[in-house]
Amino acid sequence: MATAKTKKNKLSLENAKQKLDSQLNQDIQVIAYPAGSYDQQTLQLVKKCNYN
């Protein structure tokens, strides 16, 4: 079961991708992790949001 934090992070990733895709008129497929910090859950969310 997804936690509130996971849902918030997924929504944030989806919104960021949608905004970038729209503003740049391209399908953004990559993401940069702040300070190179991520975990397995973050990787799963990124894939669900159509980043590579």
C-alpha positions as CSV (number, residue, x, y, z in Angstrom):
1,M,0.0,0.0,0.0
2,A,1.4,3.4,-1.0
3,T,2.1,5.9,1.7
4,A,1.0,9.5,1.6
5,K,4.7,10.5,1.0
6,T,4.9,8.0,-2.0
7,K,1.7,9.4,-3.5
8,K,2.9,13.0,-3.1
9,N,6.3,12.1,-4.7
10,K,4.5,10.4,-7.6
11,L,2.3,13.3,-8.2
12,S,5.3,15.7,-8.0
13,L,7.2,13.6,-10.6
14,E,4.1,13.4,-12.9
15,N,3.4,17.1,-12.7
16,A,7.1,18.0,-13.3
17,K,7.2,15.8,-16.4
18,Q,4.0,17.1,-17.8
19,K,5.1,20.7,-17.3
20,L,8.6,20.1,-18.9
21,D,7.1,18.1,-21.8
22,S,4.7,21.0,-22.5
23,Q,7.1,23.9,-22.1
24,L,9.9,22.3,-24.1
25,N,7.5,20.6,-26.6
26,Q,9.3,17.3,-26.3
27,D,9.0,14.0,-24.4
28,I,11.4,14.4,-21.5
29,Q,12.8,10.9,-20.6
30,V,15.6,11.6,-18.1
31,I,15.7,12.9,-14.6
32,A,18.4,14.2,-12.3
33,Y,18.4,13.2,-8.7
34,P,19.1,16.0,-6.2
35,A,22.7,15.4,-4.8
36,G,22.6,12.0,-6.6
37,S,20.4,10.7,-3.8
38,Y,17.7,8.1,-4.5
39,D,16.4,4.8,-3.3
40,Q,14.7,1.8,-4.9
41,Q,11.2,3.3,-4.3
42,T,12.3,6.4,-6.1
43,L,13.5,4.4,-9.1
44,Q,10.1,2.6,-9.2
45,L,8.2,5.8,-9.2
46,V,10.4,7.3,-11.9
47,K,9.7,4.4,-14.2
48,K,5.9,4.6,-13.5
49,C,6.0,8.3,-14.5
50,N,7.6,7.3,-17.9
51,Y,11.1,8.5,-17.3
52,N,13.9,6.2,-18.4
